Amino acid sequence: MTTATDDNARRAYWADQMQAGYELVQTILPFEVRECHEGFASIVDAAADAGVEMEFSDTKIAGDLDRVFFIREGLVGDVVDVGLAMNQQGWLLKIEDAFRSLEMQGQLVRKHDVFDAILEKCIWENGGQLPAAELIFHRAMVLIANIPKTGTHMSGSAIDISVLRRDDGGEVWRGGPYLEMSERTPMRSPFVTPEELQNRLQITAILEDHGFIHFPFEFWHYNQGDALGHILGNRPGPARYGPVHWDSARNRVTACPDPIAPLHALEAIEAEIEAAIERRRGGT
């Protein structure tokens, strides 16, 4: 049974973590990136060629869009090596998500169930009251990147993962499913069991042995070679990967011309808040 004191502690922890995430975002914005214009490679093909067992999500993103299991060419070997290390551990690396175009990310930000979940969490954080739009705008920056430079999927330098057991296909449990949005979401949340935390840290150690850095506020997200990775890894700049438009037919990338411009301005988020409130009230 959750007591009022426990609920207050969870709420305080969540608010503290989200504020820390927002402050991290602010450090990413000015960090220098010199886009290397490296192309993309298929994680599916690379794993098959190497004989490494992996799983890949079969769900859609932003409603009806196929997930794009591609990453920068300079990183695909590291992903395969992570998969091999997990096979040797008796595990299967499951890639939940990889590259997202700016268009995909923009649709995801405004996807009703995602946005409604962010709104509900903000209301919970605010003691049951609807908070100011600015708070929701800030939380969206952390939970679902609304600025291309801070969303490393748009740089082709990130993967979201789950991990399964090879023998029975069951998930190596980390205290919540992929896309859990609660006080259990941060990597070192005190609201998961010691065993769940150990699973998180053991998985993270394998990823970090191969150059990936974990995002402290989501236990499933890992990235490398971008501004976020340099900051979290205490590496000097410039970073080599920034948000890009990818021409998959020619495997050519073009740097995003304004990487710190929000995909949706505050006014658009405010409109989404109003729509979400109506849905919450049972409107259409």
N, C-alpha and C positions, 0 to 999 in steps of 0.2 A: 504494500500500500504506500502510495506516495504522499508524504505529509506536506503541509504548507511550507515548512522550513526547507524540505528537500526541493520542492518546486521553486522556491525563491533562489536556492543555490544553483539549480540548473539554469534558471533564467539569467542570473548574474554571470554565470560562466559563459553562456551563449553570447550575451551582449559584449562581454570582454573580448571574446574571440573574434566576433564580427568587427569590433572596433579595431583590433589588431590587424585583421585582414584588410580593412579599409586603409589603414596607415601603410601597410605593405604596398597596396595598389598605388598610393601616392609616390612611393619611392621608385616604382617601375616607370612611371610616366616620363621622367627626365633622363632615364638611363640610356646611354648611347647604344644604338644598334646600327651596324653596317651590314645590311642585307647581302648575303653571299650569292644569292640567286641560284642556289643549289636546287635541283629537281627533286622529285618524289619517287619513292619505291613502294611496291606492294608488300605489306607485311605477310599477307596470305601466301604469296608466291615465294617469298624469301624463306619462310618457315618450311614450306613443302620442299623446296630445293635442298634445304639443310637436313631434312628428315626429322625436324623438331615437331613434337605434338603440341598444338595450340588449339584453343577454341575461340570462336568469334561470335559476338552477339548477333542474333537474328532479328532483333527488334528494329523498328523504324525510329528516326529522330525527327523532332518537330512535326509529328503527325504522320507524314507519309513519305519522308525522304530516306533513301538508303544511307546507311553509315558508310563512311569512306575509310577503309582500312589501309591507308597510305600514310607514310611519314617521310621526312627528308632522307635522301639517299645516304647521308653520312651517319644516320641514326639507326637505320633498319638492321644493320648487323648487331648493334647493341641489343635491340629488342629480341632478335633471334637467340643471342647468347643468354639473355635473361630466361627465355623459354626453355633453353637447354638446361640451365642450372636448376630450373624448377622441375623439369622432368627427372633430373637426378635426385631431387628431393622427394620424388613421388607425387609431384603436383603437375597440374596443367595451367599454364597462363591463359586466361581468357581476356581477349581484348574487347572491351566494351565500346570504346570509341577512340578515334584517332583524329585525322584531319577534319576540320570543319571550315567551309568557306564562310566569308563574312555574311553571305546571304543566309546560309544555314543557321549561323549563330543569331542573326537578327530575328529569324523566325522562332528560334528556340526561346529567346528572351520574352517574346510575346505569346508563347504557347500557353493556353489557358491553364492547364493543370500545373505547369511549372510556376507560372506567375501567381496563381492562386495559393500554391504552397508557400511561396515567399511571403505573400501578404498575410497568410494565417500565422506564419512564424513571427512576423513583425508585430501582429496584434497580440500574440501570446507574450512576446518580449515586453510589450508596452502595457502589461497587466490587463489585457482584454479590451483595451481601447485602440481605436484606429490612430496610428501615429501620423506624423507629418509626412508628406510625400518625399521630402529629402531623406528621411531615414530609410524608406523603402528603396529609394534610388541608390543610396550608399550600400545597402545590403545586397542589392542586385549586382553591384560591382564585384562583390566577393563571391556570391553564390552562383552567379551565371553571368560571365563577363560581358558587360555592355560596352567595353572599350576594346578595340581590336588588339592593342599592344599588350594588354593585361591578360588576354585570353590566348594561352599558348597553343590551343588546338588550331587557332587561325594562323599560327606560324608553322604548322606542320611539325611541331617539336614536342608533342605531348601525347600520352596515352592514358586512358582510363582503364582500370583493370579490375577483374575479380580473379580469384585463384580457386581451382577445383582439385579434388583428390583424383589421382589417376585410377585408383582401384575401383571406386564406386561412383565417381562423378559428382560427389557431394561437395558443397562449397566449404572451403577453409574459412570458417566464420570469423568475421572481424567486428562483430557487435552491431551489425546492421547490413542491409543489402546495398548494392550499388545505387547511388543517388539518395541514400538516407539523408534527410534534412532535419537534423535535431542536434541537441547538445552532445550526442554520440558521434557526430560527424568529424570533428577535428581529430587529427591523428593521435594525439596523446590525451584524449578525453578521459577524465576521471570517472565517467559514467559507463564505462565498459568493464568487463571482468578482466582479471589478470591474464587469463588464457587468451581472451580476444585481443588484448593489447600485445601479448607476446606474438600472436599470429601477425598482427600489423607490423610489428618491428622486424620480425624475421623476413617477411615479404619485402619490406622496405630495404633491409640490408642487402638483399639480392639485387634489387634495382639499383641501389647506390653503388654497389660493387661494379656496375657497368655504366656508371656515369650519370644516371638519372637522379634528379633531386625530387624529394616529396614536397607537395604543397601542404603546409601545416594544417590547413583548415578543411581538407577533404582527404579521407583515408585511402582513396582510390586513384588519385591523380599524381602523375609523375611526368617530368619534363626535363629538357636538356638543351643547352646551347642558346637559349633565349635570354631576354633581360631578367625574367623572374629566376631562371636557373642560375644566372651569374650572381644575382643579389643573394639568394638563399645559400649558394655555395661559396660565398665570399670570394668570388672571382672578379678580377678587374675587367673593365669593358675594353673594347666594345663587344657586344653579343653578335653572333653571326646570323641568327634567325629572327625575323620579325614577321608581322602579319602580311600575308601575300594573297594575291589572286593567282590561281593556278590554272593554266591551260593544259588540261590533262591529255589532249590529243597530241600536243607537241612536247609535253613535259617541260614547260617553261613557266617560270614564276615572274610576277611583277609585284614589286613592293607596294603595299597599301599607301596611297598618297598622303593620307592624314590619319596615322595610326592611333592618335589620341582623341579623335573625334568620337563621341558616343554613337553607337549604332542607333540608339533612340534617345532623343533629347528629353530633358525633364518634363516638358509639356506632354510628350507622347506617353511617358511613364505615368503621369498624372491621369491621362485619359484611360490608361489600362487599369489604374487603381479604381477609378469610378466604375468601369465595366466589371471589375472583379467584385466590387462591393454589391453591385446589382445581382451578380451571380450568387453571391453569398446570401442575399436576401430572397433568393428564389426567383429572380427575374430571368429574362432570356437574353 
